[in-house]
Amino acid sequence: MNTSICRALKAAATTAATAALIAAGAAAANAHVTVSPDDTGANGYSHLTFNMPNESATAKTNKLEVKLPTDTPFTSVSVKPVEGWTAQVITTDLPQPVTIAGATVTKAPTEVVWTANDPAHEIGQNQYQAFSLSVGRLPAAGTKVVLPAAQTYTDGTVVNWDEKAQEGQPEPKHPAPSFTTTAADDAKASPSATASAPADAAPASQATDATGAWGLGLGILGVVLGAAALALLLTGRRQAAK
């Protein structure tokens, strides 16, 4: 094998190995308890999914506790069942009354606790589990909703994911799951707007027929061009062989 080719292959292999190590390191660094909302619109409702990976090489995870905000409390919290886990929504008195949608709220859900029912459902090495909540209403746009979490291992270790990230600062070692609300979801199409169509719009059948005709024409053109290219290639080879 040519020496230059061998060097190129070795260089490619080294680059690939380095990239794999970097990717593995990044994955390990990001193996935190995180939250992913499916909607962040203010004054609305959202499904929050907490992803919890197991980071211990010797123990399993058997509990997740999530604190809910008390300054902008959720008045509605429901839990999506997870097989092999028991969920408990804890409601307590708020530190001070809060007005939500014109009503004074003094009590609200302030914590959710998921506990594995048996060792078979605990989260082991190289595993993670997703836990989901339906919550509402979300606070005003631009509000950062912080949801501190505590992860418990079978060896008694508790990891608190409760450090608040500061803008312009490196991410803390144990960041709290969080998200920021956005503008309310008011831009919804009205039934009348979606039901009517422009007067000059072609019927669906005509549009489908036109699309089919264009597709057939392009297909035929492709076959012709392909045949012409093949003929030119064969002709060139014959001339080269003479």
C-alpha positions in Angstrom: 0.0 0.0 0.0 1.3 3.5 -0.9 2.9 5.2 2.1 0.9 8.4 1.7 -2.3 6.4 1.7 -1.3 4.6 4.9 -0.6 8.0 6.6 -3.9 9.4 5.4 -5.7 6.3 6.8 -3.9 6.6 10.2 -4.7 10.3 10.4 -8.4 9.6 9.6 -8.5 6.9 12.3 -6.9 9.2 14.9 -9.3 12.0 14.1 -12.3 9.6 14.4 -11.0 8.3 17.8 -10.5 11.9 19.1 -14.0 12.9 18.0 -15.4 9.9 19.7 -13.6 10.7 23.0 -14.8 14.3 22.8 -18.4 13.2 22.2 -18.2 10.8 25.1 -16.9 13.5 27.4 -19.6 15.9 26.3 -22.3 13.3 26.9 -20.9 12.6 30.4 -20.7 16.4 31.2 -24.4 16.8 30.2 -25.7 13.8 32.1 -27.8 15.9 34.4 -31.4 15.8 35.5 -33.1 18.1 32.9 -36.6 19.3 32.1 -38.1 19.7 28.6 -41.4 21.6 28.3 -43.6 21.0 25.3 -45.0 24.5 25.5 -43.7 27.6 27.3 -46.5 30.0 26.5 -47.5 32.3 29.4 -50.9 31.6 31.0 -51.2 28.3 29.4 -50.6 24.6 30.3 -47.6 22.5 29.5 -46.2 19.0 29.7 -42.9 18.9 31.5 -40.6 15.9 30.9 -37.8 15.3 33.4 -35.0 13.1 32.1 -32.9 11.5 34.9 -29.8 9.4 33.9 -28.0 7.2 36.4 -24.5 8.5 36.9 -23.2 6.0 39.5 -21.0 3.1 38.5 -21.9 1.1 41.6 -25.5 2.0 42.6 -29.0 2.4 41.0 -31.3 5.4 41.2 -34.6 4.7 43.1 -36.1 8.2 43.8 -36.6 11.6 42.2 -37.9 14.6 44.0 -38.8 17.8 42.2 -39.6 21.1 43.9 -42.3 23.2 42.3 -42.3 27.0 42.4 -44.1 28.8 45.3 -43.8 32.4 44.1 -45.5 31.5 40.7 -47.2 28.3 41.8 -49.0 25.8 39.5 -52.6 25.5 40.4 -53.0 22.3 38.4 -50.5 19.4 38.5 -51.1 15.9 37.3 -48.7 13.0 36.9 -48.2 10.6 33.9 -47.9 7.1 35.3 -44.5 5.3 35.0 -44.5 1.5 35.2 -42.9 0.3 38.4 -42.8 3.8 40.0 -45.1 5.5 42.5 -45.7 9.2 42.2 -46.9 11.5 45.0 -48.0 15.1 44.5 -47.5 17.1 47.7 -49.7 20.2 48.3 -48.7 22.6 51.0 -49.5 26.2 52.2 -47.7 28.8 50.2 -45.2 31.1 52.0 -47.6 34.0 51.1 -50.8 34.3 49.1 -50.5 34.6 45.3 -53.1 36.0 42.9 -53.6 33.9 39.8 -56.2 34.8 37.1 -57.9 37.1 39.6 -58.1 34.5 42.4 -56.1 34.4 45.6 -54.2 31.1 46.0 -53.0 30.1 49.5 -52.3 26.4 48.8 -50.7 24.7 45.8 -48.7 21.6 44.7 -45.1 22.3 45.8 -43.4 19.0 45.3 -43.6 15.7 43.3 -41.8 12.6 44.4 -41.3 9.5 42.3 -40.1 6.3 44.0 -39.2 2.9 42.4 -41.5 0.1 43.6 -38.9 -2.6 43.5 -35.2 -3.2 42.4 -36.3 -4.4 39.0 -37.5 -0.9 38.1 -34.6 1.1 39.6 -32.4 2.9 37.1 -29.1 1.1 36.5 -25.9 1.9 34.9 -26.1 3.4 31.3 -29.9 3.9 31.8 -32.2 6.8 32.3 -35.9 7.3 33.0 -38.4 10.0 31.9 -41.0 11.4 34.3 -43.8 13.7 33.0 -46.1 16.2 34.5 -49.0 18.3 33.2 -48.9 21.7 34.8 -50.5 25.1 34.6 -51.0 27.9 34.5 -47.5 29.0 33.4 -46.4 32.5 34.8 -45.9 35.6 32.8 -43.7 35.7 29.7 -40.0 36.0 30.6 -40.3 34.2 33.9 -37.5 31.7 34.6 -39.2 28.6 36.2 -36.6 26.8 38.3 -37.4 23.2 39.4 -34.8 22.0 41.8 -34.5 18.2 41.9 -32.9 15.6 44.2 -31.8 12.2 42.9 -31.4 9.3 45.4 -29.2 6.3 44.9 -29.6 2.8 46.4 -26.3 3.3 48.4 -27.9 6.3 50.2 -26.2 9.0 48.1 -28.4 12.0 47.3 -27.4 14.4 44.4 -29.1 17.8 44.6 -29.7 19.4 41.2 -30.4 22.8 42.7 -27.7 25.2 41.5 -29.0 28.2 39.6 -27.1 29.1 36.4 -25.9 32.7 36.2 -25.8 34.5 32.8 -22.3 34.8 31.5 -21.0 32.3 34.0 -20.0 28.6 33.4 -22.7 26.1 34.0 -22.6 24.9 37.6 -21.8 21.3 38.5 -25.3 20.5 39.5 -27.7 22.9 37.6 -31.3 22.9 38.6 -33.7 22.0 35.8 -35.3 25.2 34.4 -37.0 26.9 31.5 -38.2 30.4 30.6 -41.7 31.2 29.6 -42.5 32.9 26.4 -45.4 35.1 25.0 -48.9 33.6 25.3 -50.1 31.3 22.6 -52.8 33.6 21.2 -52.1 33.3 17.5 -54.5 30.5 16.6 -56.3 30.4 13.2 -60.1 30.9 13.4 -62.4 28.2 11.9 -63.7 30.6 9.3 -60.2 31.4 8.1 -59.2 27.8 7.8 -62.5 26.7 6.3 -62.6 29.1 3.4 -60.3 29.1 0.4 -59.4 31.7 -2.2 -62.0 31.9 -5.0 -59.4 31.2 -7.7 -57.8 28.2 -6.0 -57.9 25.0 -8.0 -59.9 22.1 -6.8 -57.9 19.5 -4.9 -58.4 16.9 -7.7 -57.1 19.4 -10.3 -54.1 20.2 -8.2 -53.4 16.5 -7.7 -53.7 15.8 -11.4 -51.4 18.7 -12.3 -48.8 17.5 -9.7 -49.0 14.0 -11.1 -48.5 15.2 -14.7 -45.5 17.2 -13.7 -44.1 14.2 -11.8 -44.6 11.9 -14.8 -43.0 14.5 -17.2 -40.0 14.9 -15.0 -39.6 11.1 -14.6 -39.6 10.7 -18.4 -37.1 13.5 -18.8 -34.8 11.9 -16.2 -34.9 8.6 -18.1 -34.1 10.2 -21.4 -31.2 12.2 -19.9 -29.8 9.1 -18.2 -29.9 7.1 -21.4 -28.1 9.9 -23.3 -25.4 10.1 -20.7 -24.9 6.3 -20.8 -24.6 6.4 -24.6 -22.0 9.1 -24.4 -20.0 7.1 -21.8 -20.1 3.9 -23.9 -19.1 5.9 -27.1 -16.1 7.4 -25.2 -15.0 4.1 -24.0 -15.1 2.5 -27.5 -13.1 5.4 -29.0 -10.5 5.0 -26.2 -10.2 1.3 -26.9 -9.4 1.8 -30.6 
